[in-house]
């Protein structure tokens, strides 16, 4: 593994320009459809097992038309992994707007992440591609760091509002939460195709929040 800092996509805004022309709108929709198909193929077969031909067939396009939007399989993998991080800052704002406390926001974010790993091919493909990153010849965003940062910010806030157990370090707790959550979804995927992920999250949540809560 290289220790060179790689780009991350977590803080990127969704790639939707304001007031697009109909033609741009169609292009954005087509791009999204290709990414959805690519996610399904990458999630099911992994990076090596996937081909641009399969992805084109799944979305009902020619290979050439797919290459117009994404010049290579590598660029498709990067776009899928970026997409699986991009949605979470907006989700966090949405949850916070509903008046959740910082600690409740952590719970709700991870509950939704668990649900998405179960139901959403983009999340499933993102996780699978990241676990294969050593064998993919592309600059994928660095894994784990954006979730760790996001949870550390929330846990720091929880500490300031007296919600955190005395002696719990927000940054260390964020790393432990990400490590535990990542392991949980990985095991659930390998043993049960994530059919049991909500139950596994629930038991992990109980244990972790017992330790975190003041
Ligand atoms: C998350 C995965 C799967 C962390 O952040 C990441 O890169 C993650 C895939 O690489 O779990 C979950 C909090």
Boltz pocket constraint, residues with backbone or C-beta under 6 A from the ligand:
constraints:
  - pocket:
      binder: B
      contacts: [[A, 113], [A, 126], [A, 127], [A, 130], [A, 131], [A, 142], [A, 143], [A, 144], [A, 145], [A, 146], [A, 147], [A, 177], [A, 178], [A, 181], [A, 182], [A, 185]]
      max_distance: 6.0
